[in-house]
């Protein structure tokens, strides 16, 4: 994580339904504050003593037990070097998907004459002092980093394919370009026929799902960044005693994690029954077809965005749990719009939830009540 990193969503929608982020005078928090919040949540709920820190999971493999499916989980204690295998009834895979950088296939990238790096490795902007930097990708990190780097770089070229270009006002030393078609030496050629001479190619191109510890017998396959087969983007259809928490993106993350876990725990406890494997597989394939018909690529199989409310409702309805209040997704949508319109200042906005449908936002000293 880079030194200046702050949340790109307000803290008011980053807590858990039964455990909000503590009150403060800011809505967008630095990484250290979010870490402190997670530590507090873990301590308050008695989870911390059960966490095996500095342990590396090496292999997860299903097997038949006397009364049904079991799991062998092999892991290594990194402090002692000792490995062991333990047996479990259920496995929750919660390793996240922001640790394996996605490197796009750009002709000439391997032969590029300058420096190439991914946002995963970025910490401070000073390394770009006086350089001409090509930033590829305009997601939250790409936009943040491009703006920050303008403070030290000679020039920043922001390459993206956003259908709606950012309306924010960038410094004069930043220009926006369409996708890179190819790199020749240190010349970047763009799809509109223009070109720019650059010293650095900075990839803000996202990450890939990666589960290196899952044995092939787990039945989970990742192709074109689509994790399958998963029922509700959560349950391993081939082995329903395993779930993968947090796969969907463009969501209200912690609230979604909570909803997913409540759903799966209720299934484990027998408070509702998952469909048959055949029905779950049929549902998964139908969802992929429907998403494709609406223009989603296979790489976007788990992208929610405008679909997130429907996804949350489907989990809550099937499991018989309480759904997230509408105000959560309303604030997320509002903050996302403000991100595109005023990248430099949107993190100064302050939000307050009034009720399940209504919230308040203070921006530039102006107070608005929205519902």
Secondary structure as GFF3:
##gff-version 3
##sequence-region A 1 371
A	DSSP	three_ten_helix	11	13	.	.	.	ID=ss1
A	DSSP	alpha_helix	31	44	.	.	.	ID=ss2
A	DSSP	three_ten_helix	48	50	.	.	.	ID=ss3
A	DSSP	beta_strand	55	65	.	.	.	ID=ss4
A	DSSP	beta_strand	68	77	.	.	.	ID=ss5
A	DSSP	beta_strand	83	88	.	.	.	ID=ss6
A	DSSP	beta_strand	91	93	.	.	.	ID=ss7
A	DSSP	beta_strand	115	118	.	.	.	ID=ss8
A	DSSP	three_ten_helix	119	121	.	.	.	ID=ss9
A	DSSP	three_ten_helix	125	128	.	.	.	ID=ss10
A	DSSP	beta_strand	132	136	.	.	.	ID=ss11
A	DSSP	alpha_helix	140	149	.	.	.	ID=ss12
A	DSSP	beta_strand	155	159	.	.	.	ID=ss13
A	DSSP	beta_strand	174	177	.	.	.	ID=ss14
A	DSSP	beta_strand	180	184	.	.	.	ID=ss15
A	DSSP	beta_strand	187	190	.	.	.	ID=ss16
A	DSSP	beta_strand	195	197	.	.	.	ID=ss17
A	DSSP	beta_strand	200	203	.	.	.	ID=ss18
A	DSSP	three_ten_helix	216	218	.	.	.	ID=ss19
A	DSSP	beta_strand	221	223	.	.	.	ID=ss20
A	DSSP	beta_strand	226	228	.	.	.	ID=ss21
A	DSSP	beta_strand	230	231	.	.	.	ID=ss22
A	DSSP	beta_strand	235	236	.	.	.	ID=ss23
A	DSSP	beta_strand	242	244	.	.	.	ID=ss24
A	DSSP	alpha_helix	253	268	.	.	.	ID=ss25
A	DSSP	alpha_helix	277	293	.	.	.	ID=ss26
A	DSSP	three_ten_helix	298	300	.	.	.	ID=ss27
A	DSSP	three_ten_helix	305	307	.	.	.	ID=ss28
A	DSSP	alpha_helix	308	319	.	.	.	ID=ss29
A	DSSP	alpha_helix	326	341	.	.	.	ID=ss30
A	DSSP	three_ten_helix	346	348	.	.	.	ID=ss31
A	DSSP	beta_strand	350	353	.	.	.	ID=ss32
A	DSSP	beta_strand	359	363	.	.	.	ID=ss33
A	DSSP	beta_strand	366	370	.	.	.	ID=ss34
###
